[in-house]
């Protein structure tokens, strides 16, 4: 009923990092023009591990954690302590009728800024803060008209 897959034979042995960097650095030099070759010869070849370590150091210095998802929505409820419910609207094209339909998603967000119902806020993705909270209010873009 079911066929077993044949075991694949290993085709090549993995190269050591030093040998891999030598082969990768030699290949682009053959393609580059003469002016770029002299410039490339003056600069030392960097490996991928050095580049990754440099980017990690840069991120640690700036305090960045990468690009986090940000959404803009309207506060629908503020009845909890330090938590607001943010309503985010988006428009999606209907598959059959080819008209735009409004879809609403509600996110629970941690609020240290004191947003109230009707405020337009920007929320950012964060680690799980409770069973349902995974967002944090970053700024209040527009206060509600009272």
N, C-alpha and C positions, 0 to 999 in steps of 0.2 A: 504494500500500500504506500508506504513512504520510502523514498530512496535516501540512502545515506550519502552525504557529500564525501567526495574523495579528499584525502588529506593533500594539501598543496605542498610541493617541495620548495624549500627555501631557495630563492634564486641568487641572492647576493648577501654577503655578510655585511653588517653595518660598519661604516667607516668610523675611525676615531675622530674626535672633534678637530684635532690639528690637521688631519688629512683632508677633512671636509672643507675647512676654511681655506686650505691651499688650493683645492680644486675650484671652489667658488670664486676666490679672488683672482685666479688665473683666467677664468672664462670671460668675465666682463672686460678685461684689459684687451683681449684680442678684438673685441667689437668696438671699443671706444676709439675716437679720433686721437691724433698725436698730441694735441694740446691737453686733452683730458688725461692721457696716459702719464704725462709728466706731472700733472697735478695729483693723480692717484698714487704715483710712486712716492711723492713727498709725504703723503698721509699714511699712518700705520693702518694696517687692516684690523677691523674690529670684528669680534665674533658676536653671535646672537646673545650669548650669555652676558657679555659686557654691556650690550645695548639694553637688555632687560634689567640689569642691575642699575644702570644709570636712570632708567625711567622710574624704577621703584624708589630710588633716592630722591628724585625730583618730586614724586608724589608725596613722599614723607615730609619733605621740606615745606611744600605748599599746604599740606593738610588735605589734599584732594583725595576723593575716593572714586574717581571716575564720573562719567555722566550718569546722573540719576534721572529717572523719569519725573517730569514735572507736569502738573495739570492745573488748569484754572477753572474754578467753579464757584458756586454760590452756596453760602452756609444755609442749610435747611433746618438745622436744629442745634441748639446750644444748651440743652437741659442737663447735660452731664458735666461733671467737674473735669476741667482741662481736656475735654473731648468735644469736638464738633462733628456734625454730619455734613459733608460737602457734596452737593449735587453737581455732577459734571455732565453737561449735555454735549452730544455729538450728532452729526447728521450722517446717515448711511443711506446709500441708494438701495431701494427695494429691488429684489432680484426679478420679480415678475413684472411689476408695473413701471419700473424705471423712474420712480419719483423719489425724492429725498424724504426720509422718515427720521424723526427726532428720537434718539435713544438716550435714556438717562441712566447714569450709574451713580450709586451713592457710596461714598467712602467715609469711613470713620478716621478722623485725623486728630493728632495730639495738638493742643492749642495752648501755647504759653502767652500769646499776644492779646487774648481777650476778644476774639471775633464774635460778633452777634449775628442773629438771623438776618439774612439779606445782604450781608457783606460779600463782596467779590474777593476771593483769596487765591493765593498760589500755594499748592501743596506739593510736597516732594516725597518720593519713595524713601522708606527707611526700614530698619530692621523691625521685626515684630515687637511691638510694645505691649500688646495684650492679645487676647484671643482673636480680636477682630481689627485692632488698630495696626496698620502698616504704613501710615502716612503721617506727615508732620506739616503744620502750617508754617510757611516760611515768611510770607508777608501778606498784609492786607492791602489789596490793590485799590479798592473803593469801598468806603463806608456806606451803609444802607441809609437811604433817605428817610428821615423820620418826620 
